[in-house]
Structure formats: structure tokens, C-alpha cells
Amino acid sequence: MEIKLNDVYKFRYHEEVRNKKAFDPYWCFDGQLIVKENKNGLYLEDTYWSSDSRKFTLEEALQDGILTFVCNLDDVIECREYNLQYYEDEDTFNLSYQSGCYKKYCVRKNAKRSPEKMKSVLNEKIEESERKIKWLTSDVESYKKKLQEVEKGNLDIYI
């Protein structure tokens, strides 16, 4: 396996490695590794902390867990979360870090807006709005019935 500068990988510890640790290895650990370079060459660094983070050589990472390629930072551009709804899922990336406290979203540089994804998002919004309309209509009917009860003199109702 070869890695290159700015590659992003998801990392999961092998169960047997995790069980041998004296502490929870996922504590203060995103499991999102970015390939960086120093005088000794390429290494993988977890995104949880900006300093004093956990670092792995490729060999250490492969020995301790499973790496899954996500993207290369040179091939994506940062965007706002709401922009993700225009692109196919395989062209969008949630690279948020510190357990999601710091949001970072990216889209592949050459990605084009997807009519299929946009239709899907619009249909979801329509369905959600229709559910809200039904719920609010039910509320209105319930309040009207309660108002009629109060007008008849029945004050033993919950508003």
C-alpha cells in the first residue's frame, strides 16, 4: 500500500489491538488520519488535536488497524454543509474533526451538480413539509375542539 501527502484515511483499530490497550484508544481520537511529512518521511496523524496528536507510520497503522481511503485534500475544495445537497454522496466529504466539534466539509474539485441528488433532497423536503402540515392541521383541529369546550363552560381541559 502506498500513501501520499494529504491523503485522508478512516482508521479503525483491530479488535485484538484495542482489547490489549490499557486505555480506550478511541479517547480523544477521531480515527481520521491525514498523511503529513517530516524529515523522516510520510506519516499519518489523527485530526483530533492540532498538536500532540497520535501519529503512525504506515507500518504501525496497518499493524494496529484498518485504513480506508477517503480522499486527498489536494483533490477537494472546502464548502459549507448546505452545499453538499447539490452533489452525489461519493463527491462529498465530511472531514469534521475533534469528534465533530469543528465542522469541515469538502466537495471533489471536478464534481458537477447532480440532478438526481437535488431531486432526492427536494422530495425529502416536500415530505417533511407535508408531515409538518398534517401535524399542524391536527393541532389546529384539537385547539378548535378545546376552544368549543371552554365556550360551553367546560374548564376541565388541558390547553
Secondary structure, DSSP 8 states (H G I E B T S, - for coil): ----TTEEEEEEE-HHHHHHSSS-TTTT--SEEEEEEETTEEEEEESS-SSS--EE-HHHHHHHEEEEEEEEGGGEEEE-GGGGGGS-GGGEEE--BTTTTB--EEEETT----HHHHHHHHHHHHHHHHHHHHHHHHHHHHHHHHHHHHHTT------
